[in-house]
Amino acid sequence: MSAKPDFGKAIVVIGGGVAGITAALDLAKAGTLVHLVEKSPHLGGQVSSLDKLYPTDHCAFCPLWTEVRNCMLHPLVSVHTCSEITSITRKDNSLSVILEKQPRYIDEKRCILCARCVPQCSVDAVKPPGEHIYPPSYYIDLETCTNCGDCVDICPTSAIDIKKQAEQTEIAVQDIIWATGFQDFDLSALEEYGYGTHPDILSSLEFEDLTAESGPNRGAILNKGNNRPPGSIAFIQCAGARDLRLFPYCSAVCCMHALKQAQWVKRRNPGIECVIFFTDMRAEGRHYYEYYLREIDGSAIELIRGRPGLIYPMPAQDGIAVKYENTTTQTQQIRKFDMVVLNGALQPSLAKAQASGYSPDLNTEGLLCGISPTIKFCGFCREPVDVEASVIQASSAALRAHVGEKQ
């Protein structure tokens, strides 16, 4: 049973991923009014794009969908999607937060998922909600839409309004919790990785989407270039991470993520050769080391200690060459693979936000620093962490905010 609401103290949680959702629900269950702000059209963050979660190998969708629904329906939680913070100022004994909400153009309360608007759009601006999004509703991509209006009349429930404008709202809060997470980073600037030169040189999140049971191939492991099963896949760790040219930090999630992806490839197609190139295998979480041992003990997954120095497409797109030094045997080799997965280039989302709009003080790595006593933070905006650590930090931040403690 939730505690009695405290109508004199509201808290804003910025970021609608697992950390933000956890903090919002913990606060609401304690009787605190919460404003949950998310810049995308739906809650869930990066976890909504994951297929499985380590170390349990459970479906990522099931617990996330339940928590998103609980958040959307809780009477003490106001969810602001398509919204960003434009300013935070102190007024008397509270903080004034200005939210700017971009229009979805399609009202999620009226959308019935009939998809009649999709073929009407000549520029593919109408986007589906995704397999596991709650509440399910199409939305229109603001950057693609030409405001032609062809989709408006076809909608049977009058859910589309392309003339809707951005709206600003001021809310007064006592505290702020930052939970803005991370984003995939374009590795094309580091030419040795060959990103963008071949359709089957993918980031780890792109590979996750391609091979997910809810993805385009329904769990089948297929090359993006020719739609055939690959004979071999190379997983490259620390691609862009622990690298002074891009991200000097360890991204924390990548070792376990690669182990998870490789073992699910082997489960779905045992004939595919999987090789993980790693710098150090970091499996420090509870049950993580057992997960690592389970995957390499008698497994067909090959682990090579070494960071490839050159990845390039073969002539006529006939595979991908990976040049590396095996630091265990101290030998240099070149091997051919059908697919390469680059793992590690994860950037705090606030690093990009700082260039486009309001953000708090960040260090040189894009992580939060210099926080005031009324602002808490959790998850990847604080330090590179995985789902389990993000949830723990979120509950801790919610508790401190509820009782009024300093960071």
N, C-alpha and C positions, 0 to 999 in steps of 0.2 A: 504494500500500500504506500502511495506517495505521501510525503509530508505535506503539511498545510502550506499553500503558496505564500511566498513572501513578495507581495506586490510592490514593495518599496525598493527592491534590489533586482535589477535585470543584468544579465551577463551576455555579451556577444561572443560567439565562437566563430572564428574565421577559418573556413575550410570544411568541406562536407565529405571528406574521406572517412576512413575507419576511426582515426583519432578524433576528428571533430564530432562525428556521430556519437562516439563513446562519451566524450565530455558533455555533450548536450543532454544525452539521456541520463547520465549520472546526476547532473545538476537538476534536471526536471524531476527526477524521482525524489530528490531531496527538497523539492518545493520551490525551486528557483526558476523564475522566468528566463527563457533563453531565446536569443535571436541567432539562428544558424545561417551563416552567409556562405554561399558557394557560387563561384563565377560561371560554372558550366550549367547546362540545362537540367542536370539531375544530380542526386547524391550518390556517393559510393567511391569516388576518387579512383585511384589506380587499381584498387582491389577489384573493382567492378569489371576490369578487363582480364583478370587472372582466371585460369582454368582450375587449378588445384592449389592448395596451401600446404607447404611443408611445416612441420615434419609429419603431419597426420595423413597427408594426401587426400584430405577431404575436399569436396567441392567448395570453391570460394563463394559461389553464388548463394548457397542456402543460408548461412548465418548472416551474410551481408543484407540480403533481401529482407529478412525478418527485422533487422535493426533499422534499416531505412524506413520500412513501413511503420515501425513503432515510433520513429522520430517524426514522420509526416503526420501521424494521427494523435500525437501527444498534445493535450490541451495547453501545456505550458511551453511548447516549442513552436516558435514562428520560423518557418523555413523560407529563406530568401534565395532562390536560385537565379541564375543569370545576373548576379549582383556582385559588385565590388565596393570596397571602401575607398572613398575619395578624400576623406579627412577625419582626423580624430583630434578634438580639442577639449581642454578642461573647462567646465562651467560649474562654478560653485563647488558642490561636493560630488559631482558626477562627471562623466565623460560624454561629450556630444559626438556621436558617430554619424557621418553622412554616408548613406548607401546610394549607389546609382544602379538601378535595375534596367538592363537592356530588355527590349521586348522579345518574347519567343515567337510572336506573330500567330502562333497556334495555341489556343487556350486548352491546357491539359485537362480541364474539367469538362470540356465539351467534346474533345477529340474521341472518336469511337474506333480508331485504328482501321478505318475502311480503306485507306491508302489511295483514294481517288485523286488526291492532290498530287501524288508522286509523278504519274506520267504527264501531268499538265505542266510541270516545271521543265523548261528547256535547258536550264543550267544546273540541274540536279541540286538545287538549294534545299529542297525538302528532305530532311534526314529522318531515318527510322529511329525509334527509341532504343533499340538494342534488345537482345533476348531477355535480359533480366532487370530492366529498368522499371522502377516504381516511383510514381504512377506511370503507366505506359502512355506515351503520347508522342506523336511526331512533332518536330520543331523545324524552324527555318534558319539556316546558316546566314547570319547577317553579312558576312564577308562575300558570300556568293550571290545572294538575292539581288535581283535587278528592280524589284518593286513593280513588275509588269502587271500583277494582279490576276494572272490567268488561273491561279489556284483558288481564288476567293469564291467564285460562283459555283464551283463544283462541289464545295463542302456541304454535305447534307445537314450539318448541325450549326452552321455559321460560326465555326470555331476559329476562322482565319481573319485576322485584321492586320493587313500589311501597313496601315497608316499609324499604327500604334507607336508612340514615341518613348524614349527613355524617361524614367521617372526617378526623382531623388527623394529620399526619405531621411529624416533626422530622428535618431533614437537616442535616448538617454540611458546610459548603463553605468554600473559601478565597477565593472571589471571586464577585461578582454583576454580571451584565450586564442592564441594563434596555433593553427593546426593545418597549415597550407600544403604540406606534402612536397612531392617532387614531380619532375617531368622528364621524359626522354630527351636526350640531347643529340643534335645532328652531328655525326662524327665525320662528315665529309671534309672538314677542315684538316683532319689528320690523314693525309693522303696514303700513308702506308697501310691503312686498314681497307682501302678500296670501297668504302661505303658510297653507294650511288652509282658504281660502275657496273654492277651486276644485280639482277633482280633477286638473286638468292644470297646476297650478303645483307643480312637483316640485323636490326637491333633485337635485343632479347624480348622486349615488349611486342615488337612486330611478329616475332616468331610465336610468342604466346597466343596472340590473336589468330594467327594463321592456323595453328594446330589445336586450338581449344575445341571442346566438344560442342560448344555453342557457336563456334566460328564458321567461316565459309566452307570448310572442308569437313565439318562435323566430327572432328577428332582424327581424321585421316592425316598421315604425314605425307605431304605432297610438295614438290618443288613449286615455287611461285612462278618460275619462268616457263616450265613446260607442263605443269600439272601432273607430273609423274612421281612415283616414290623415289626419294634420293637413295643412293647406295651408301653414302657417308655424310656425316655432319660434324663439323668442327665447332666447338664452343670455345670462344676466346675470352678469357677472364681479364679484368683490369684494362679493358679497351677504353681509354680515355680517363680512367681513374688511376689514382696513385701515379699521376703524370703531371709534372709541373707545368706543362704546356696547357693543360685543361683543368682537371680536378685533382688537386694534390691529395685529397682524402680517399680512404677506402669507402666504397659505397655500401658496405656492410651486408647487403642482401644477395650479392651476386654469386658467391660460391654455392650457397644452398639452392639458389634459383636454377643454376646450371645443372646441379645434381638432380633436382626435381625434373627439369625438362628432359634431360638425357634418359632418365629411367622411364619416363612416360613414353618417350619415343620407342624404347626397347619393348615396353609392354604392348604397344600398339602395332609395332612392326619389328620383331626380333632380328630380322635380316639387315637392318640399317646399322652400319658401323658408327659408333659415337665416340668422339675423342674430345676430352676437355683439356685445354691448355691453361695452366694456372701459374700464378706467381707464388702464392701461399694459399693452402686450403684452410679457410677460416670457418669453423663450425663450432662457435662458442656457446650457443644457446642451449637451453634444456632439451635433451634428447636429440640435439643436432648432430653430435658426434656419432651417436648410435645410427642415425640416419645415414651419415657418411660411410660408416663401416658396412652397413647393410648393402649399400650400392656398389662398393668396390670389392667386397668379399665374394669372390667367385662370379662377379658380374662381368659382362662383356663390355662394359664401359671402360675405355682406356684413359688413364690420367697421365699427362705429360707436363713436367715442370719446365716451363719456359714461356716467354712472351713472344709471339711471332713478330718479326720485324718487317714483313712484307706480305700483303695479301693482294692477289691480282687475278683477274679473269683470264682463263685460257683462251687461245684463238677460237673463233667461231662459237664463243660461249660454251665451250666443251669443258665445263667444270671450273673450279677455282683453285689456284695454286697457293699454298701456305708455306712460307719460308720461315724457319725457326731454328733456334738452338735448344737442344735438350740439355738443360743445365745439370741433370743427373749423370748422363753419359758423356757430357761435354762434346757432343757431336752436332754438326749443322746438317739440316735435312730440308728437303722440299717434298711436300705431299699434296696430292690432289684430292679435293673434296667436292661434293655436289652442292653443298650448302654450308654457309658460315654464319654463326650467330655471335654478334658482338655484345658483350655483357659488361656493364660497368659505368657507362656515361649517364649518370643520373644527376640532375641538377635541382637544387631547391627551387620550388616554384616562385618564391619571393625574389630570386635573383633576376628573373625576367620582369616581374611586376615593378621592380624598382625603376626600370627604364621607361615604363609606360604609365605609371600612376603612383598612388600613395603606397608607401611601404615603410616599416619601421627601420631602425638602424640595423645594418647588416655588416658582417665582417667581410673580408676579401673573398671568402668562399661562398657568399650568398646565404649564410646561416645567421639566425637572429643573434643579436648581442645588444648590450646596453639597455636591457629591459627595465622599465620603471616598476615601482612596487604594485601598480594596479594592472600589470600586463603579465600573463603567464604564457607558456608555449610548450608544445609537445610534438612528437613525431619528427619527420624529416626536416622541418624548418628549424629544429633545434640541433639535430645531429643525424647522420645517416643511420637509420634503424629500420627493422622489418615490422611486420604487422603486430607480432606479439609484444614487442617493446613499445610500439606506438600506442597500443591500447593501455598498457600499464602506465605510461607517461600521461596519457589523456585522463585517466581516472585520478592520478595524483594531482594534475593541474586543476581538475574540477573540484577536488576536495579543498585545495588551497584557496580557490576562488570562493567557494561556498562559505568557508569559515573566515575568510578575509585575511589569510596569511600572505606574506610577501614571497616573491619568487626565491 
